[in-house]
Amino acid sequence: MKPSHKEMPAARSRGFAAIFRRVWEILEPWQRRRALGVSVLITLTALVETLSVVSIVPFISLVANPAALSKGGLLGTAYAMSGVTSERSFLLLVGFAVLAVLVLGNAFKTFTAWRIALFTNLVGHELSVRLVSAYLSQPYAFFLTRHSAEFAKSILDEVSQVTNRIIQPAMLALSRLVVTVFIGAVLVAADPLVALLVVVVLGGAYSLIFLALRGVIARSGQVRYEANQLRYHVVSEGFAGIKEIKMLGLEAVYAARFAGPSERFARTQAGNQIISLAPRHSLEAIAFGGVLGLVLYLLDTRQTLENALPVVALFAFAGYRILPGLQEIYASLTTIRFAAPTIEALHRDLTTMRPPAEPVHIAAPLPLTRAIRFEKVTFAYPNAERPALRAVELEIPRGARVGVVGPTGSGKSTLIDLLLGLIVPTEGRILADDGPLDGDETLRRWRAGIGYVPQHIFIADETVAANIAFGRPHQAIDRAAVERAARAAQLHDFIVNELPGGYDARVGERGVRLSGGQRQRLGIARALYGDPAILVLDEATSALDSATEDAVMAAIDALDRDRTIIMIAHRLRTVERCDMRVEIKKGVLSVSQQTQG
Ligand SMILES: Nc1ncnc2c1ncn2[C@@H]1O[C@H](COP(=O)(O)OP(=O)(O)OP(=O)(O)O)[C@@H](O)[C@H]1O
C-alpha cells in the first residue's frame, strides 16, 4: 500500500496565483472562454445588486421627508412628471420601483448562480472524461507503477474537489468581491470616513484571521488529501481480496485500517468547516455594534433624523450585503486553500498524460508472413534490480506451435507481455517479418492480430455471447463467429445444454457464476472470436481437468496450421504437441525443437 512518489504532491503551501494558474492550464480553450463569460455575468449581477442597494436611498429620504417633493430635485421632478396626484401614491410608486429592482436583482443573481453551477459541473464532467481517456490510453507499463484505486479516486473524487472546492468557490468569491467593491464605492460617495472605517475594520479583521490560519489550512488540506488516498486504497484492496480476508479472519483488521484515515479525513473536513465559519459570528457582533455606533455618529454629525436616516439605511442595507459577502469571500478562500493539493495531482496527470487527439479505432491487424524475431532482447521492470529477461534470441516461424516452460518467476509472463507488445524491450528489438515492433500505431496493429488468453479471465456482467465478442457493440456481434469460437473452445455444448438462456444467459457479477474451467474456456473462445493469426495462451489450460484439457488442446491442435500458437504451461504434457519448446531459467532462454507426439 506504499504510494509511489508520483501520487504524493509535495506538502508545500501554494499561493492562490499558483492554484488558479493550474486550474486555468487544465481548462480547454472553450472552457476558458466560458469562464470569462461567466465572470462578465458575475460583474453585471454585482452591478444590479449594487443598484438595488442604492435604490433604497430615495425611498427612505421620501419616507423621512415627503415635503421634499415640492422642493424640486431629482425626486421632485420625477413626481411632477409622473402625473401622480398625491405624495402618498408617489411614495407607494417609488416603493414598488425599489421592490422591482430588488426582485430583478435577485432573479439575475439566480440566473448567474445557475450559469456558475452549470459551468463548474460541465467542467467536472469534461475533466473526468478526459482523465478516463488519458488513463486508458497510457502504455501498459504505466499501470504497473500505479495503485488501481488511484484512478477511481482521481476520476470520481478529485475532479469534484476541483470543481466544488476550487472553481465554484473562486466564482463565488469573485462575485462577492465585485459586489463588495461596488457597494463600497457607493458608501465612499455617501460618507468617505465611515466607509473607510467599515472597510478597515471588517476587511482587516478577515484578512488577519486568514493570514493567521492559512498555514493550518494548507497543512490540514494535505492531511485530508493523503487520508483520502488511504481510504480509497483500503476500500479497493479490502473488497478485491475478500476471499483471503475471510479466510484469514481479517475483517476487523481491514475495518480498523480504514477507520484511521477515515477519521483523519473527517476531522480535517470538520476543522476546515469551522475555520470557514467561525469568524462570522464574532464579526457579526462587531458589525451590529458598528451600526449602533454609526447611527449615533450620524445623528451627531447630520443633526436631524431626516438627514441621517437615508445614510443610516444605506449603511445598514449595505452592511446586510457586504458582511455575508466578506464572509463568503473568506470561506471560499479557505476552501480553495484546503483543496490545493488536489489540483496539484490532477494538473500533473492532465498535463503529462494527453488523451488521444481522435478516438482510436480498432486497428487492422498487422500481417505476419514469415517469422517473429527477438534480437538480443533484454527487459527490466522499473525499479527492479536485475532484468527479468536477458539477451533473448528467438525466432518463431509463422504457423509454429511454441510451448514456453520454466519455473515460477523465471520470466515467462514477461516474455509473453513483450510478445504481445504490452511492454517494450529495454534493450534489443522484436521484429515481425522484418519490421520492428515499435511505435504506438504498429503495436496497436500487432496486438489486433493476436488472440490472447490470460491466466485470469475477466468476465463482464453481460451475456455469454457479449462476453465472447468482448467489447464489441451489441449490434455488431457476429453470432456465427461467437458459436464457431465457442465450439473451438469446447464450450458450445455447455452453453446450449446447461445454461438457461444459452448464448443470451447473463454471466459475471450478477449472473450465473462459472467454474474455473468454464471461465478459462470462455477466455479461449473470446481469443478465437476475431479469428486471430496468432494465439497466445498464458497457462490457459492449467485450471482444467486433464480430460477437458485434452479436449481443449485437441481443439487448439485442430485449428488450421497457419495459425501461430504460443503457450505458457506449467505441465510439460501440455506442451508435448508443440513443435518448439522454449525453456526459461532466471531470465535466460534455451530453445529446442520437438517432434510432435
Ligand atoms: N511489475 C513488476 N515489477 C517488478 N518486477 C516484476 C514485475 N513483474 C514481474 N517481475 C519480476 O520479473 C521476474 C519474472 O516474472 P514473470 O512474471 O515473467 O515470471 P513467470 O515465469 O511468468 O512466473 P509465474 O510462472 O509464477 O507466473 C520475476 O523475478 C518477478 O519478480
The ligand as an SDF file (V2000), in Angstrom:
LIG
                    3D

 31 33  0  0  0  0  0  0  0  0999 V2000
    5.6900   -5.3990  -12.3190 N   0  0  0  0  0  0  0  0  0  0  0  0
    6.8560   -5.9210  -11.9480 C   0  0  0  0  0  0  0  0  0  0  0  0
    7.7640   -5.1350  -11.3570 N   0  0  0  0  0  0  0  0  0  0  0  0
    8.9570   -5.6190  -10.9750 C   0  0  0  0  0  0  0  0  0  0  0  0
    9.3170   -6.8810  -11.1340 N   0  0  0  0  0  0  0  0  0  0  0  0
    8.4720   -7.7410  -11.7200 C   0  0  0  0  0  0  0  0  0  0  0  0
    7.1810   -7.2940  -12.1580 C   0  0  0  0  0  0  0  0  0  0  0  0
    6.5320   -8.3520  -12.6970 N   0  0  0  0  0  0  0  0  0  0  0  0
    7.3860   -9.4030  -12.6000 C   0  0  0  0  0  0  0  0  0  0  0  0
    8.5420   -9.0330  -12.0270 N   0  0  0  0  0  0  0  0  0  0  0  0
    9.7360   -9.8890  -11.7750 C   0  0  0  0  0  0  0  0  0  0  0  0
   10.1930  -10.3650  -13.0160 O   0  0  0  0  0  0  0  0  0  0  0  0
   10.5810  -11.7230  -12.9320 C   0  0  0  0  0  0  0  0  0  0  0  0
    9.8400  -12.5620  -13.9630 C   0  0  0  0  0  0  0  0  0  0  0  0
    8.4580  -12.5200  -13.6730 O   0  0  0  0  0  0  0  0  0  0  0  0
    7.3860  -13.2680  -14.5790 P   0  0  0  0  0  0  0  0  0  0  0  0
    6.0330  -12.8400  -14.1130 O   0  0  0  0  0  0  0  0  0  0  0  0
    7.7120  -13.0440  -16.0060 O   0  0  0  0  0  0  0  0  0  0  0  0
    7.6250  -14.7960  -14.1920 O   0  0  0  0  0  0  0  0  0  0  0  0
    6.8220  -16.1080  -14.6380 P   0  0  0  0  0  0  0  0  0  0  0  0
    7.8350  -17.0520  -15.1630 O   0  0  0  0  0  0  0  0  0  0  0  0
    5.7040  -15.7390  -15.5330 O   0  0  0  0  0  0  0  0  0  0  0  0
    6.2740  -16.6090  -13.2420 O   0  0  0  0  0  0  0  0  0  0  0  0
    4.9390  -17.4510  -12.9010 P   0  0  0  0  0  0  0  0  0  0  0  0
    5.0680  -18.7830  -13.5380 O   0  0  0  0  0  0  0  0  0  0  0  0
    4.9990  -17.5280  -11.4240 O   0  0  0  0  0  0  0  0  0  0  0  0
    3.7960  -16.6520  -13.4180 O   0  0  0  0  0  0  0  0  0  0  0  0
   10.2820  -12.1420  -11.5050 C   0  0  0  0  0  0  0  0  0  0  0  0
   11.5010  -12.1360  -10.7990 O   0  0  0  0  0  0  0  0  0  0  0  0
    9.3610  -11.1020  -10.9620 C   0  0  0  0  0  0  0  0  0  0  0  0
    9.6110  -10.8780   -9.6040 O   0  0  0  0  0  0  0  0  0  0  0  0
  1  2  1  0
  2  3  1  0
  2  7  2  0
  3  4  2  0
  4  5  1  0
  5  6  2  0
  6  7  1  0
  6 10  1  0
  7  8  1  0
  8  9  2  0
  9 10  1  0
 10 11  1  0
 11 12  1  0
 11 30  1  0
 12 13  1  0
 13 14  1  0
 13 28  1  0
 14 15  1  0
 15 16  1  0
 16 17  2  0
 16 18  1  0
 16 19  1  0
 19 20  1  0
 20 21  2  0
 20 22  1  0
 20 23  1  0
 23 24  1  0
 24 25  2  0
 24 26  1  0
 24 27  1  0
 28 29  1  0
 28 30  1  0
 30 31  1  0
M  END
$$$$
